[in-house]
Amino acid sequence: MSRRDLRWDWIGPVAVAVVALLLRLKDLGRPNALVFDETYYAKDAYSLLQHGYVQDFTEKANTRITQGRLTDLMTGEPSWIVHPDGGKWVIALGEQVFGMNSFGWRVSAAVVGALTVLVLARLVLRLTGSAWVGCLAGFLLCFDGLHFVMSRTALLDVFLTFWLVCAVACLVADRDWIRARLDDGYRFFRPWQVGAGACFGLAMGTKWSALWVLAVFGLAAVAWEVYARRDLRAFLPVAVPAFFTIVGVGLVVYLLTWTGWLLHADVYAQQFGRGYGEEKPWGSYVQDPTGGPFGGIVDAFRSLWHFHVMTYHFHTGDYLAGKTHPYASDPLGWLVQGRPVAFDAQNDIPAATCGTRADSSCLREITAIGTLSVWWTGALATVLAVGAWIRTRDGRWAVPVLGVAATWLPWFQYDDRPIFSFYAVATIPFMIVATCLVVDVVRRHVHTPRGRYGLGLGVGLLVVSTVALFLYFYPVYTDQLISYDDWRSRMWFGSRWI
């Protein structure tokens, strides 16, 4: 490969990522409000900056924050957080640099969203060997409406998505790395596996759902090498080191994301350790701390374990079972965007404000709707990827199939409680991988001018429709003032989308 080709392998993906960043930064501070679950994560991040752990906020905190009045916001009592602090620390970086304002608590999501575009483009380039197919992957994620909205909102899912894509990209790089060294015997230290473990740890330190992806791709990494060696006896020599470099490193990094909590474990033990609601007391050590030079460390990790059990009960127990939410949805419809989520809405704004007819009204809304050309094509391509993997046994097809399975299927066991389609923002990168692998297969098998024309026409239609749909829905991605009629015309599937 020429130096010019190598340069374009980076110039193309970086250029697409820059476009993604600029799109995500435009008017990022609007609206000046804590929308949807920003009311938890943006404030949690600010508390981490101020105190090193998350405190409860006062009842009027949201109003005071949007007014720029940042005194007397917290009660001094530790908060029962239901997700780890890893993603919130990344939000806190933006707040540290730009302040506790709507731009400050969203800018980290915008940067990380653009970086995800870059990593995905490079991942697909590695899988296909084609710079333009890699750029196509980045382009599709850049102009996906759901990823766009999540990259402009201080929720955790965009950070989860980034670390998962990074982890899988590391394992795909490790696959290539070890295949070039099979004749050198087994390798205990694998730098790309260490990187994957660190990324998985950061993903789990953002949301626990990353554990499924770690399990699935950890096994895939072992299977790839055993298959490459054509020797089942290689399983243990491959699996044991992989466990330490992927799972072990991941566990260490995960625990590091709890550092602030561990340093203040005594505060949490006093608040929750004597019994909280239906949760049992944590143990006698809460009243009678363990002695010795390491007693405080032992008690801190004991408290962390009990806090995990308590939080696991919250997510899977009776508290959420049977609860409802107007935007909750069955995972079955997530991959075709059956039930989007409105993050914020200002309705019944006077008609004169946007110049619509007098008997109508205006509104502003932020709705997390995926770009349908990306999602529907990706759903079809994922089905084709399953067939291609079965037929060819090419490990490349495992990436989209396992990625979609690990980020989507586990949610079916929790469909008795409120879950939301925006969780699938972690799935769409793998659906895009499936799309690009299908494009790559066609690219490799067309050798006539008519075939190349057909491929160009198909990819061109996908690109043009993606940009057109993105621009059409842009007003409801970005809280723009539009008439009720213009908004209603974008709600294509009636009550399913409203």
C-alpha positions in Angstrom: 0.0 0.0 0.0 1.4 3.4 -1.0 2.0 6.3 1.5 -0.8 8.2 -0.3 -3.2 5.3 0.4 -2.1 5.2 4.0 -2.7 9.0 4.4 -6.2 8.7 3.0 -6.9 5.8 5.5 -6.7 8.5 8.1 -7.6 11.7 6.2 -11.0 10.4 5.2 -12.2 9.1 8.6 -10.8 12.2 10.4 -12.6 14.5 7.9 -15.9 12.7 8.5 -15.4 12.9 12.3 -14.7 16.7 12.0 -18.0 17.1 10.1 -19.7 15.1 12.9 -18.2 17.3 15.6 -19.2 20.5 13.9 -22.8 19.3 13.4 -23.0 18.3 17.1 -21.5 21.5 18.4 -23.9 23.8 16.5 -26.3 25.5 19.0 -25.4 22.8 21.5 -26.4 24.9 24.4 -30.1 25.1 23.3 -32.3 24.6 25.1 -31.0 26.1 28.3 -32.7 23.3 30.4 -31.9 19.9 31.9 -33.8 17.7 29.3 -35.0 14.2 30.1 -32.4 12.3 32.2 -29.9 15.2 32.1 -31.6 16.1 35.4 -29.7 13.1 36.9 -26.4 12.8 35.0 -25.5 16.5 34.5 -26.1 17.2 38.2 -24.4 14.0 39.3 -21.3 15.0 37.3 -21.3 18.4 38.9 -21.5 16.9 42.4 -18.5 14.7 41.5 -16.6 17.8 40.6 -17.5 19.5 43.8 -17.3 16.7 46.4 -15.9 13.6 44.7 -19.1 11.7 45.1 -22.8 12.2 44.2 -25.0 14.1 46.6 -28.8 14.6 46.5 -29.9 17.9 45.1 -32.5 20.3 46.5 -36.0 20.5 45.0 -35.4 23.8 43.2 -31.9 22.8 41.9 -32.9 22.6 38.2 -34.3 26.1 38.2 -31.3 27.5 40.0 -28.9 25.8 37.6 -30.5 27.2 34.5 -30.5 30.6 36.1 -26.7 30.3 36.8 -27.2 30.3 40.6 -24.9 27.5 41.7 -25.0 27.9 45.4 -27.0 25.8 47.9 -27.8 23.2 45.3 -27.0 20.0 47.3 -28.3 18.6 50.5 -25.0 17.1 51.7 -26.5 13.6 51.8 -25.1 10.9 49.4 -27.4 10.0 46.5 -28.4 6.4 45.5 -26.9 6.4 42.0 -28.2 3.6 39.8 -25.4 3.7 37.2 -21.6 3.8 37.8 -19.7 7.1 37.8 -17.5 6.5 34.7 -19.7 8.3 32.2 -20.5 11.0 34.6 -16.9 11.8 35.1 -16.6 12.4 31.3 -19.6 14.8 31.5 -17.8 16.5 34.4 -14.8 17.2 32.2 -17.0 19.5 30.0 -18.5 21.1 33.1 -15.0 21.7 34.5 -13.8 23.4 31.3 -17.0 25.3 30.2 -18.9 25.6 33.4 -22.1 24.2 34.8 -24.3 25.3 31.9 -26.1 23.6 29.1 -23.1 23.7 26.8 -20.8 22.5 29.5 -22.7 19.4 30.4 -23.3 18.5 26.8 -19.9 19.1 25.1 -18.3 15.9 26.3 -21.1 13.9 24.6 -20.6 15.9 21.4 -16.8 15.2 21.4 -17.2 11.5 22.2 -20.0 11.1 19.6 -17.6 12.5 16.9 -14.8 10.2 18.1 -17.2 7.3 17.8 -17.6 8.2 14.1 -13.8 8.1 13.7 -13.3 4.8 15.5 -16.1 3.1 13.6 -14.7 4.3 10.2 -11.3 2.9 11.1 -12.9 -0.4 12.3 -14.7 -0.9 9.0 -11.6 0.1 7.1 -9.7 -2.6 8.9 -12.5 -5.1 8.2 -12.8 -4.3 4.5 -9.4 -2.8 3.5 -11.3 0.0 1.8 -10.9 3.6 2.9 -14.1 4.7 1.1 -16.2 1.9 2.7 -14.7 2.9 6.1 -15.7 6.5 5.4 -19.2 5.3 4.4 -19.5 3.8 7.9 -18.5 7.0 9.6 -20.8 9.0 7.3 -23.8 6.9 8.2 -23.2 7.2 11.9 -22.5 11.0 11.5 -25.9 11.5 10.0 -27.9 9.1 12.1 -30.5 11.1 14.0 -30.5 9.0 17.1 -26.8 9.0 17.5 -26.9 12.8 16.7 -29.4 13.5 19.5 -27.6 11.3 22.0 -24.3 13.1 21.1 -26.0 16.4 22.0 -27.5 15.3 25.3 -25.8 14.6 28.7 -27.0 11.0 28.9 -24.7 8.0 29.4 -25.5 5.9 26.4 -23.3 7.8 23.9 -20.3 7.2 26.2 -21.3 3.5 26.5 -21.4 3.2 22.7 -18.0 4.8 22.3 -16.2 2.5 24.7 -17.9 -0.6 23.2 -17.0 0.4 19.6 -13.4 1.0 20.9 -13.2 -2.3 22.6 -14.5 -4.3 19.6 -12.1 -2.3 17.4 -9.2 -3.3 19.6 -10.2 -7.0 19.5 -10.4 -6.9 15.7 -7.0 -5.3 15.6 -5.8 -8.1 17.9 -7.2 -10.6 15.5 -5.0 -9.3 12.8 -2.0 -8.9 15.1 -2.0 -12.5 16.3 -2.7 -13.9 12.8 0.5 -12.4 11.6 2.3 -14.1 14.5 0.8 -17.6 14.6 4.2 -19.1 13.8 5.8 -17.5 16.8 3.7 -19.5 19.3 1.4 -18.3 21.9 1.6 -14.7 23.3 0.6 -14.0 26.9 0.9 -10.2 26.6 -1.4 -8.9 23.8 -1.4 -5.0 23.7 -4.7 -4.9 21.7 -6.4 -7.2 24.2 -5.2 -5.0 27.1 -6.7 -2.0 25.3 -9.9 -3.9 24.8 -10.0 -4.8 28.5 -9.5 -1.1 29.4 -12.3 0.0 27.1 -14.7 -2.7 28.4 -13.9 -1.6 31.9 -14.8 2.0 31.0 -17.9 0.8 29.2 -19.1 -1.2 32.3 -18.1 1.8 34.4 -20.7 3.7 32.4 -23.5 1.2 32.2 -23.6 -2.5 33.3 -25.2 -3.6 30.0 -21.6 -3.6 28.6 -21.0 -6.8 30.5 -22.9 -8.7 27.8 -20.7 -7.3 25.1 -17.6 -8.2 27.1 -18.7 -11.8 27.5 -19.7 -12.3 23.8 -16.6 -10.6 22.3 -14.2 -12.1 24.9 -15.3 -15.5 23.7 -15.2 -14.4 20.1 -11.6 -13.3 20.5 -10.6 -16.8 21.8 -12.6 -18.5 19.0 -11.0 -16.4 16.3 -7.5 -17.5 17.3 -8.4 -21.2 18.0 -10.0 -21.3 14.5 -7.0 -19.6 13.0 -4.7 -22.2 14.6 -7.0 -25.1 13.4 -6.3 -26.9 16.7 -8.8 -27.3 19.6 -5.9 -27.9 22.0 -5.1 -24.3 21.6 -8.2 -23.3 23.6 -6.6 -23.2 27.1 -3.3 -21.6 26.0 -5.4 -18.9 24.3 -8.3 -18.5 26.7 -6.4 -18.3 30.0 -4.2 -15.3 29.0 -7.2 -13.7 27.3 -9.2 -13.9 30.5 -6.5 -11.9 32.4 -5.9 -9.3 29.7 -9.5 -8.7 28.8 -11.6 -9.6 31.8 -8.9 -8.9 34.4 -7.9 -5.6 33.0 -11.6 -4.7 32.5 -12.3 -5.4 36.2 -9.4 -3.3 37.4 -10.5 -0.3 35.2 -14.1 -0.8 36.2 -13.1 -0.5 39.9 -11.1 2.6 39.2 -14.2 4.3 37.9 -15.6 3.9 41.5 -12.6 5.6 43.1 -14.7 8.6 44.2 -17.3 6.3 45.8 -14.6 4.2 47.5 -12.9 7.2 49.0 -16.3 8.2 50.5 -17.6 4.7 51.3 -18.1 5.6 54.9 -20.6 8.2 53.9 -22.6 5.7 51.9 -22.4 3.1 54.6 -23.9 5.5 57.1 -26.7 6.5 54.8 -27.6 3.1 53.3 -25.8 0.4 55.3 -28.1 0.3 58.3 -31.0 -0.8 56.0 -32.7 1.3 53.3 -36.3 0.7 52.4 -36.6 -3.0 51.8 -32.8 -3.5 51.6 -31.2 -5.3 54.5 -28.4 -3.8 56.6 -25.0 -4.3 55.1 -23.3 -5.9 58.2 -22.0 -5.2 61.7 -18.9 -3.5 60.3 -21.1 -0.4 59.6 -21.3 0.2 63.3 -18.1 -1.5 64.3 -15.5 -0.9 61.5 -12.8 -3.5 60.8 -9.5 -2.8 62.6 -6.0 -3.0 61.3 -4.0 -1.0 58.7 -6.2 -2.3 55.8 -9.5 -2.4 57.7 -10.8 0.7 56.0 -10.0 -0.6 52.6 -11.7 -3.9 53.3 -14.8 -2.2 54.6 -14.9 0.1 51.6 -15.0 -2.8 49.2 -17.6 -4.6 51.3 -19.8 -1.5 51.1 -19.2 -1.3 47.4 -20.4 -4.9 47.0 -23.5 -4.3 49.1 -24.2 -1.1 47.1 -24.0 -3.2 43.9 -26.5 -5.7 45.2 -28.8 -2.9 46.2 -28.6 -1.3 42.8 -29.0 -4.6 41.0 -32.2 -5.2 43.0 -33.4 -1.7 41.8 -32.9 -2.6 38.2 -34.2 -6.1 38.2 -36.5 -6.3 41.2 -40.1 -5.6 41.9 -39.7 -1.8 42.1 -39.6 -1.2 38.4 -41.6 -4.3 37.4 -45.0 -3.3 36.0 -44.1 0.4 36.0 -45.1 2.3 32.8 -43.7 5.3 30.9 -45.3 7.0 27.9 -42.2 6.5 25.8 -41.3 3.0 26.9 -41.2 0.4 24.2 -40.7 -3.2 23.4 -37.1 -4.0 22.1 -38.7 -5.8 19.1 -39.3 -2.5 17.4 -36.0 -0.8 18.3 -34.1 -1.7 15.2 -36.7 -0.2 12.9 -37.3 2.8 15.2 -40.8 1.8 16.1 -41.2 4.0 19.1 -38.8 7.1 19.4 -38.5 9.1 22.6 -39.2 12.8 23.0 -36.6 14.2 25.3 -38.1 17.7 25.6 -41.1 19.6 24.3 -42.5 23.1 24.5 -46.0 23.0 23.1 -48.8 25.6 22.4 -46.4 28.5 21.6 -48.5 31.3 20.0 -48.9 30.9 16.2 -47.5 34.4 15.5 -44.1 33.2 16.9 -43.4 31.0 13.9 -45.7 32.7 11.4 -48.2 29.8 11.0 -51.9 30.2 10.6 -53.8 31.8 13.4 -55.8 28.7 14.4 -52.7 26.6 14.8 -49.7 26.9 17.1 -45.9 26.6 17.3 -43.7 24.2 19.3 -40.1 23.1 20.0 -39.2 19.5 20.5 -36.2 17.2 20.8 -37.0 13.7 19.6 -34.5 10.9 19.4 -35.5 9.4 16.0 -32.9 7.4 14.0 -32.4 8.2 10.4 -34.6 5.5 8.8 -32.4 4.9 5.8 -29.6 4.0 8.1 -31.7 1.8 10.5 -33.8 0.0 7.9 -30.8 -0.7 5.7 -28.9 -1.8 8.7 -31.6 -4.2 9.9 -31.7 -5.9 6.5 -27.9 -6.0 6.3 -27.8 -7.6 9.8 -30.1 -10.4 8.6 -27.8 -10.9 5.5 -24.8 -10.9 7.8 -26.2 -13.8 9.8 -26.5 -15.8 6.6 -23.1 -14.8 5.3 -21.5 -15.8 8.6 -23.1 -19.2 8.5 -22.3 -19.8 4.9 -18.7 -18.5 4.8 -17.6 -18.9 8.4 -15.6 -15.7 7.9 -14.9 -14.1 11.3 -15.5 -10.6 10.0 -19.2 -11.3 9.8 -19.2 -12.1 13.5 -18.5 -8.5 14.4 -21.9 -7.1 13.3 -23.9 -10.2 14.2 -22.5 -10.5 17.7 -22.5 -6.7 18.2 -26.2 -6.5 17.5 -27.0 -9.6 19.5 -25.1 -8.4 22.6 -26.4 -4.9 22.6 -30.0 -5.7 21.8 -31.2 -9.2 22.7 -30.5 -9.0 26.5 -33.1 -6.2 26.8 -35.9 -8.7 26.0 -35.6 -10.2 29.5 -36.4 -6.7 31.0 -39.4 -5.9 28.9 -41.7 -6.0 31.9 -40.3 -2.6 33.0 -39.8 0.8 31.3 -37.0 0.5 28.7 -36.4 2.8 25.8 -35.5 2.7 22.1 -32.6 5.1 22.6 -30.7 2.2 24.3 -30.2 0.9 20.8 -27.8 3.7 20.1 -25.2 1.1 21.2 -26.5 -1.2 18.5 -26.5 1.1 15.4 -22.7 1.1 14.9 -22.8 -2.7 14.5 -25.8 -2.5 12.1 -23.7 0.0 10.1 -20.8 -2.5 10.1 -23.2 -5.0 8.6 -24.3 -2.6 5.9 -20.7 -1.8 5.0 -19.6 -5.4 4.9 -22.5 -6.1 2.5 -21.3 -3.2 0.3 -17.8 -4.5 0.5 -18.8 -8.0 -0.8 -20.6 -6.4 -3.7 -17.6 -4.2 -4.4 -15.3 -7.2 -4.6 -17.6 -9.1 -6.9 -18.5 -6.5 -9.5 -16.1 -6.3 -12.4 -18.2 -4.9 -15.2 -19.1 -1.2 -15.8 -22.7 -2.1 -15.3 -22.0 -3.7 -12.0 -19.9 -0.8 -10.8 -22.6 1.6 -11.9 -25.2 -0.4 -9.9 -23.0 -0.4 -6.8 -22.4 3.4 -7.1 -26.1 4.0 -7.7 -27.1 2.0 -4.6 -24.5 3.6 -2.3 -25.4 7.0 -3.8 -29.1 6.5 -3.0 -28.2 5.5 0.5 -26.0 8.5 1.0 -28.5 11.0 -0.5 -31.5 9.6 1.3 -29.6 9.7 4.6 -28.7 13.3 4.2 -32.1 14.3 3.0 -33.9 12.5 5.9 -31.4 14.0 8.4 -32.1 17.5 7.2 -35.8 16.9 7.1 -35.9 15.8 10.7 -33.2 18.2 11.9 -35.7 20.7 13.4 -37.0 18.0 15.8 -33.5 16.9 16.6 -32.4 20.4 17.6 -35.3 22.1 19.4 -36.0 24.5 16.6 -39.2 26.5 16.5 -41.6 25.1 13.9 -45.4 25.1 13.4 -47.6 22.3 14.7 -48.3 21.3 11.1 -44.6 21.0 10.2 -44.0 18.9 13.4 -47.0 16.7 12.7 -45.9 16.0 9.1 -42.7 14.5 10.6 -44.5 12.1 12.9 -44.9 9.5 10.1 -46.3 6.7 12.1 -48.9 8.6 14.0 -49.4 7.6 17.7 -46.4 5.3 17.6 -44.1 8.3 17.1 -46.0 10.9 19.2 
